[in-house]
Amino acid sequence: MVKIVRLEPIAQETAIETNGNLLSILIKKDLDVLKECGGRGMCATCHVYVKKVWMHYLP
């Protein structure tokens, strides 16, 4: 299943498979994600924040 992800405040959108790794897919699609450590999970700049209204869609 494919979902559309919108990055704010940069207003970029992309389609992502639901079982994929979000950061890896965003980097592969060359979207402007802040990742000071290159996406290795060491600097905390690439966190994802989900708005409360969308929480019921999470596993």
SULVEN-V752150 format. One record per helix or strand. SS is the DSSP state (~ for helix, > for strand). FROM is the first residue (numbers start at 0). LEN is the number of residues. If there is no record, write none. Layout:
<<SS/FROM/LEN> <SS/FROM/LEN>>
This chain:
<<>/1/6> <>/11/6> <~/21/7> <~/51/6>>
